[in-house]
Amino acid sequence: MKDIYSMQISLWHQFIETKNAEILHEILADEIKFHSPIVWKPKNGKMMAAAILTTATEIFEDFKYIRQIFDKNLACLEFSARIGEFDLRGVDLIEFDENGKMIDFEVMIRPANALQKLGAEMSKRLTEKGFLT
């Protein structure tokens, strides 16, 4: 039988495949902290995390997970993607609470030129959506 964390990761993969934001509302904790590779302070709350994650799925091209590492309520998911002419690699570091909700989500991306392109595009789109001023 799958544990609650494995089931939540399965839902996460379903979100990545379908881009159905309703899935995020099921798996993100209300008080989630989202750590962006672009800004120093974490963004707090489900609404902001969902906005960032859905926007990222709009920007990334050829996104795929390469490997996954699990340890109890922690997951490390390594991915590759493209933004225009830039190839990138990254990791999603996810912590779950005791109910299986994502409580902490940190993204790290390299190389710097791909991260800069992502930052510019994320800023533009989140501003257009009213999440940044």
Biotite code that builds the C-alpha atoms (Angstrom):
import biotite.structure as struc

atoms = struc.array([
    struc.Atom([0.000, 0.000, 0.000], chain_id="A", res_id=1, res_name="MET", atom_name="CA", element="C"),
    struc.Atom([1.274, 3.450, -0.888], chain_id="A", res_id=2, res_name="LYS", atom_name="CA", element="C"),
    struc.Atom([1.970, 5.869, 1.942], chain_id="A", res_id=3, res_name="ASP", atom_name="CA", element="C"),
    struc.Atom([0.347, 9.291, 2.025], chain_id="A", res_id=4, res_name="ILE", atom_name="CA", element="C"),
    struc.Atom([3.505, 11.036, 0.740], chain_id="A", res_id=5, res_name="TYR", atom_name="CA", element="C"),
    struc.Atom([3.784, 8.776, -2.306], chain_id="A", res_id=6, res_name="SER", atom_name="CA", element="C"),
    struc.Atom([0.143, 9.441, -3.095], chain_id="A", res_id=7, res_name="MET", atom_name="CA", element="C"),
    struc.Atom([0.720, 13.195, -2.877], chain_id="A", res_id=8, res_name="GLN", atom_name="CA", element="C"),
    struc.Atom([3.755, 12.951, -5.184], chain_id="A", res_id=9, res_name="ILE", atom_name="CA", element="C"),
    struc.Atom([1.561, 11.010, -7.629], chain_id="A", res_id=10, res_name="SER", atom_name="CA", element="C"),
    struc.Atom([-0.918, 13.897, -7.529], chain_id="A", res_id=11, res_name="LEU", atom_name="CA", element="C"),
    struc.Atom([1.973, 16.334, -8.044], chain_id="A", res_id=12, res_name="TRP", atom_name="CA", element="C"),
    struc.Atom([3.016, 14.439, -11.184], chain_id="A", res_id=13, res_name="HIS", atom_name="CA", element="C"),
    struc.Atom([-0.602, 14.530, -12.332], chain_id="A", res_id=14, res_name="GLN", atom_name="CA", element="C"),
    struc.Atom([-0.540, 18.331, -11.923], chain_id="A", res_id=15, res_name="PHE", atom_name="CA", element="C"),
    struc.Atom([2.671, 18.543, -13.976], chain_id="A", res_id=16, res_name="ILE", atom_name="CA", element="C"),
    struc.Atom([1.123, 16.441, -16.756], chain_id="A", res_id=17, res_name="GLU", atom_name="CA", element="C"),
    struc.Atom([-2.309, 18.094, -16.841], chain_id="A", res_id=18, res_name="THR", atom_name="CA", element="C"),
    struc.Atom([-1.528, 21.611, -15.516], chain_id="A", res_id=19, res_name="LYS", atom_name="CA", element="C"),
    struc.Atom([-4.809, 21.337, -13.605], chain_id="A", res_id=20, res_name="ASN", atom_name="CA", element="C"),
    struc.Atom([-4.449, 23.920, -10.807], chain_id="A", res_id=21, res_name="ALA", atom_name="CA", element="C"),
    struc.Atom([-7.268, 22.299, -8.809], chain_id="A", res_id=22, res_name="GLU", atom_name="CA", element="C"),
    struc.Atom([-4.815, 19.527, -7.925], chain_id="A", res_id=23, res_name="ILE", atom_name="CA", element="C"),
    struc.Atom([-2.580, 22.089, -6.201], chain_id="A", res_id=24, res_name="LEU", atom_name="CA", element="C"),
    struc.Atom([-5.386, 23.148, -3.893], chain_id="A", res_id=25, res_name="HIS", atom_name="CA", element="C"),
    struc.Atom([-5.625, 19.524, -2.783], chain_id="A", res_id=26, res_name="GLU", atom_name="CA", element="C"),
    struc.Atom([-1.914, 18.945, -2.112], chain_id="A", res_id=27, res_name="ILE", atom_name="CA", element="C"),
    struc.Atom([-0.623, 22.329, -0.884], chain_id="A", res_id=28, res_name="LEU", atom_name="CA", element="C"),
    struc.Atom([-0.953, 23.225, 2.797], chain_id="A", res_id=29, res_name="ALA", atom_name="CA", element="C"),
    struc.Atom([-2.623, 26.573, 3.466], chain_id="A", res_id=30, res_name="ASP", atom_name="CA", element="C"),
    struc.Atom([0.532, 27.809, 5.197], chain_id="A", res_id=31, res_name="GLU", atom_name="CA", element="C"),
    struc.Atom([3.058, 26.496, 2.633], chain_id="A", res_id=32, res_name="ILE", atom_name="CA", element="C"),
    struc.Atom([6.362, 28.315, 2.288], chain_id="A", res_id=33, res_name="LYS", atom_name="CA", element="C"),
    struc.Atom([7.617, 28.549, -1.282], chain_id="A", res_id=34, res_name="PHE", atom_name="CA", element="C"),
    struc.Atom([11.330, 29.233, -1.746], chain_id="A", res_id=35, res_name="HIS", atom_name="CA", element="C"),
    struc.Atom([12.062, 30.634, -5.178], chain_id="A", res_id=36, res_name="SER", atom_name="CA", element="C"),
    struc.Atom([15.501, 30.475, -6.774], chain_id="A", res_id=37, res_name="PRO", atom_name="CA", element="C"),
    struc.Atom([14.978, 34.111, -7.780], chain_id="A", res_id=38, res_name="ILE", atom_name="CA", element="C"),
    struc.Atom([14.150, 35.877, -4.501], chain_id="A", res_id=39, res_name="VAL", atom_name="CA", element="C"),
    struc.Atom([15.701, 35.628, -1.043], chain_id="A", res_id=40, res_name="TRP", atom_name="CA", element="C"),
    struc.Atom([12.607, 35.514, 1.206], chain_id="A", res_id=41, res_name="LYS", atom_name="CA", element="C"),
    struc.Atom([10.088, 32.690, 0.906], chain_id="A", res_id=42, res_name="PRO", atom_name="CA", element="C"),
    struc.Atom([6.599, 33.392, -0.373], chain_id="A", res_id=43, res_name="LYS", atom_name="CA", element="C"),
    struc.Atom([3.915, 32.288, 2.067], chain_id="A", res_id=44, res_name="ASN", atom_name="CA", element="C"),
    struc.Atom([0.516, 30.756, 1.494], chain_id="A", res_id=45, res_name="GLY", atom_name="CA", element="C"),
    struc.Atom([-1.310, 28.463, -0.861], chain_id="A", res_id=46, res_name="LYS", atom_name="CA", element="C"),
    struc.Atom([-2.554, 31.176, -3.242], chain_id="A", res_id=47, res_name="MET", atom_name="CA", element="C"),
    struc.Atom([0.912, 32.562, -3.956], chain_id="A", res_id=48, res_name="MET", atom_name="CA", element="C"),
    struc.Atom([2.546, 29.120, -4.223], chain_id="A", res_id=49, res_name="ALA", atom_name="CA", element="C"),
    struc.Atom([-0.159, 27.947, -6.625], chain_id="A", res_id=50, res_name="ALA", atom_name="CA", element="C"),
    struc.Atom([0.267, 31.079, -8.752], chain_id="A", res_id=51, res_name="ALA", atom_name="CA", element="C"),
    struc.Atom([4.032, 30.567, -8.960], chain_id="A", res_id=52, res_name="ILE", atom_name="CA", element="C"),
    struc.Atom([3.784, 26.856, -9.736], chain_id="A", res_id=53, res_name="LEU", atom_name="CA", element="C"),
    struc.Atom([1.111, 27.227, -12.414], chain_id="A", res_id=54, res_name="THR", atom_name="CA", element="C"),
    struc.Atom([3.029, 30.082, -14.023], chain_id="A", res_id=55, res_name="THR", atom_name="CA", element="C"),
    struc.Atom([6.223, 28.019, -14.075], chain_id="A", res_id=56, res_name="ALA", atom_name="CA", element="C"),
    struc.Atom([4.405, 25.208, -15.903], chain_id="A", res_id=57, res_name="THR", atom_name="CA", element="C"),
    struc.Atom([3.384, 27.746, -18.562], chain_id="A", res_id=58, res_name="GLU", atom_name="CA", element="C"),
    struc.Atom([6.995, 28.849, -19.067], chain_id="A", res_id=59, res_name="ILE", atom_name="CA", element="C"),
    struc.Atom([8.948, 25.583, -18.973], chain_id="A", res_id=60, res_name="PHE", atom_name="CA", element="C"),
    struc.Atom([9.243, 23.643, -22.221], chain_id="A", res_id=61, res_name="GLU", atom_name="CA", element="C"),
    struc.Atom([10.107, 19.943, -22.471], chain_id="A", res_id=62, res_name="ASP", atom_name="CA", element="C"),
    struc.Atom([9.854, 19.597, -18.686], chain_id="A", res_id=63, res_name="PHE", atom_name="CA", element="C"),
    struc.Atom([10.605, 16.151, -17.295], chain_id="A", res_id=64, res_name="LYS", atom_name="CA", element="C"),
    struc.Atom([11.662, 14.617, -14.030], chain_id="A", res_id=65, res_name="TYR", atom_name="CA", element="C"),
    struc.Atom([14.945, 12.710, -14.190], chain_id="A", res_id=66, res_name="ILE", atom_name="CA", element="C"),
    struc.Atom([15.059, 11.120, -10.725], chain_id="A", res_id=67, res_name="ARG", atom_name="CA", element="C"),
    struc.Atom([13.398, 11.189, -7.356], chain_id="A", res_id=68, res_name="GLN", atom_name="CA", element="C"),
    struc.Atom([14.750, 10.674, -3.860], chain_id="A", res_id=69, res_name="ILE", atom_name="CA", element="C"),
    struc.Atom([12.445, 10.089, -0.877], chain_id="A", res_id=70, res_name="PHE", atom_name="CA", element="C"),
    struc.Atom([13.016, 9.970, 2.863], chain_id="A", res_id=71, res_name="ASP", atom_name="CA", element="C"),
    struc.Atom([9.863, 9.716, 4.974], chain_id="A", res_id=72, res_name="LYS", atom_name="CA", element="C"),
    struc.Atom([8.123, 13.106, 4.574], chain_id="A", res_id=73, res_name="ASN", atom_name="CA", element="C"),
    struc.Atom([10.811, 14.614, 2.298], chain_id="A", res_id=74, res_name="LEU", atom_name="CA", element="C"),
    struc.Atom([11.218, 14.436, -1.470], chain_id="A", res_id=75, res_name="ALA", atom_name="CA", element="C"),
    struc.Atom([13.899, 15.641, -3.863], chain_id="A", res_id=76, res_name="CYS", atom_name="CA", element="C"),
    struc.Atom([12.810, 15.670, -7.513], chain_id="A", res_id=77, res_name="LEU", atom_name="CA", element="C"),
    struc.Atom([15.463, 16.439, -10.138], chain_id="A", res_id=78, res_name="GLU", atom_name="CA", element="C"),
    struc.Atom([14.223, 17.869, -13.418], chain_id="A", res_id=79, res_name="PHE", atom_name="CA", element="C"),
    struc.Atom([15.311, 19.191, -16.793], chain_id="A", res_id=80, res_name="SER", atom_name="CA", element="C"),
    struc.Atom([13.522, 21.727, -18.967], chain_id="A", res_id=81, res_name="ALA", atom_name="CA", element="C"),
    struc.Atom([14.046, 24.439, -21.526], chain_id="A", res_id=82, res_name="ARG", atom_name="CA", element="C"),
    struc.Atom([13.219, 28.150, -21.602], chain_id="A", res_id=83, res_name="ILE", atom_name="CA", element="C"),
    struc.Atom([13.623, 29.367, -25.165], chain_id="A", res_id=84, res_name="GLY", atom_name="CA", element="C"),
    struc.Atom([17.208, 28.645, -26.155], chain_id="A", res_id=85, res_name="GLU", atom_name="CA", element="C"),
    struc.Atom([18.321, 27.809, -22.610], chain_id="A", res_id=86, res_name="PHE", atom_name="CA", element="C"),
    struc.Atom([18.477, 24.256, -21.243], chain_id="A", res_id=87, res_name="ASP", atom_name="CA", element="C"),
    struc.Atom([18.288, 23.990, -17.492], chain_id="A", res_id=88, res_name="LEU", atom_name="CA", element="C"),
    struc.Atom([18.467, 21.519, -14.642], chain_id="A", res_id=89, res_name="ARG", atom_name="CA", element="C"),
    struc.Atom([16.925, 21.877, -11.250], chain_id="A", res_id=90, res_name="GLY", atom_name="CA", element="C"),
    struc.Atom([15.578, 20.258, -8.139], chain_id="A", res_id=91, res_name="VAL", atom_name="CA", element="C"),
    struc.Atom([12.335, 20.562, -6.233], chain_id="A", res_id=92, res_name="ASP", atom_name="CA", element="C"),
    struc.Atom([12.834, 19.997, -2.504], chain_id="A", res_id=93, res_name="LEU", atom_name="CA", element="C"),
    struc.Atom([9.486, 19.206, -0.908], chain_id="A", res_id=94, res_name="ILE", atom_name="CA", element="C"),
    struc.Atom([8.527, 18.686, 2.730], chain_id="A", res_id=95, res_name="GLU", atom_name="CA", element="C"),
    struc.Atom([5.137, 17.299, 3.747], chain_id="A", res_id=96, res_name="PHE", atom_name="CA", element="C"),
    struc.Atom([3.267, 17.834, 6.993], chain_id="A", res_id=97, res_name="ASP", atom_name="CA", element="C"),
    struc.Atom([1.749, 14.961, 8.985], chain_id="A", res_id=98, res_name="GLU", atom_name="CA", element="C"),
    struc.Atom([-1.410, 15.137, 6.838], chain_id="A", res_id=99, res_name="ASN", atom_name="CA", element="C"),
    struc.Atom([0.533, 14.729, 3.604], chain_id="A", res_id=100, res_name="GLY", atom_name="CA", element="C"),
    struc.Atom([0.165, 18.352, 2.493], chain_id="A", res_id=101, res_name="LYS", atom_name="CA", element="C"),
    struc.Atom([3.155, 20.141, 0.971], chain_id="A", res_id=102, res_name="MET", atom_name="CA", element="C"),
    struc.Atom([4.314, 22.528, 3.695], chain_id="A", res_id=103, res_name="ILE", atom_name="CA", element="C"),
    struc.Atom([7.665, 23.621, 2.241], chain_id="A", res_id=104, res_name="ASP", atom_name="CA", element="C"),
    struc.Atom([8.677, 23.750, -1.420], chain_id="A", res_id=105, res_name="PHE", atom_name="CA", element="C"),
    struc.Atom([12.093, 24.944, -2.551], chain_id="A", res_id=106, res_name="GLU", atom_name="CA", element="C"),
    struc.Atom([13.306, 25.170, -6.146], chain_id="A", res_id=107, res_name="VAL", atom_name="CA", element="C"),
    struc.Atom([16.944, 25.389, -7.250], chain_id="A", res_id=108, res_name="MET", atom_name="CA", element="C"),
    struc.Atom([17.914, 25.914, -10.902], chain_id="A", res_id=109, res_name="ILE", atom_name="CA", element="C"),
    struc.Atom([21.101, 26.168, -12.930], chain_id="A", res_id=110, res_name="ARG", atom_name="CA", element="C"),
    struc.Atom([22.746, 27.575, -15.045], chain_id="A", res_id=111, res_name="PRO", atom_name="CA", element="C"),
    struc.Atom([22.535, 31.262, -14.172], chain_id="A", res_id=112, res_name="ALA", atom_name="CA", element="C"),
    struc.Atom([21.504, 32.412, -17.671], chain_id="A", res_id=113, res_name="ASN", atom_name="CA", element="C"),
    struc.Atom([18.475, 30.089, -17.655], chain_id="A", res_id=114, res_name="ALA", atom_name="CA", element="C"),
    struc.Atom([17.586, 31.226, -14.133], chain_id="A", res_id=115, res_name="LEU", atom_name="CA", element="C"),
    struc.Atom([17.773, 34.877, -15.224], chain_id="A", res_id=116, res_name="GLN", atom_name="CA", element="C"),
    struc.Atom([15.495, 34.173, -18.189], chain_id="A", res_id=117, res_name="LYS", atom_name="CA", element="C"),
    struc.Atom([13.059, 32.347, -15.893], chain_id="A", res_id=118, res_name="LEU", atom_name="CA", element="C"),
    struc.Atom([13.119, 35.230, -13.391], chain_id="A", res_id=119, res_name="GLY", atom_name="CA", element="C"),
    struc.Atom([12.317, 37.819, -16.048], chain_id="A", res_id=120, res_name="ALA", atom_name="CA", element="C"),
    struc.Atom([9.479, 35.755, -17.515], chain_id="A", res_id=121, res_name="GLU", atom_name="CA", element="C"),
    struc.Atom([8.027, 34.841, -14.102], chain_id="A", res_id=122, res_name="MET", atom_name="CA", element="C"),
    struc.Atom([8.080, 38.483, -13.016], chain_id="A", res_id=123, res_name="SER", atom_name="CA", element="C"),
    struc.Atom([6.346, 39.596, -16.202], chain_id="A", res_id=124, res_name="LYS", atom_name="CA", element="C"),
    struc.Atom([3.613, 36.957, -16.023], chain_id="A", res_id=125, res_name="ARG", atom_name="CA", element="C"),
    struc.Atom([2.966, 37.210, -12.275], chain_id="A", res_id=126, res_name="LEU", atom_name="CA", element="C"),
    struc.Atom([2.672, 40.988, -12.643], chain_id="A", res_id=127, res_name="THR", atom_name="CA", element="C"),
    struc.Atom([0.173, 40.525, -15.486], chain_id="A", res_id=128, res_name="GLU", atom_name="CA", element="C"),
    struc.Atom([-1.829, 38.157, -13.252], chain_id="A", res_id=129, res_name="LYS", atom_name="CA", element="C"),
    struc.Atom([-1.831, 40.705, -10.403], chain_id="A", res_id=130, res_name="GLY", atom_name="CA", element="C"),
    struc.Atom([0.430, 38.798, -7.999], chain_id="A", res_id=131, res_name="PHE", atom_name="CA", element="C"),
    struc.Atom([3.313, 41.285, -8.190], chain_id="A", res_id=132, res_name="LEU", atom_name="CA", element="C"),
    struc.Atom([3.193, 45.056, -8.297], chain_id="A", res_id=133, res_name="THR", atom_name="CA", element="C"),
])
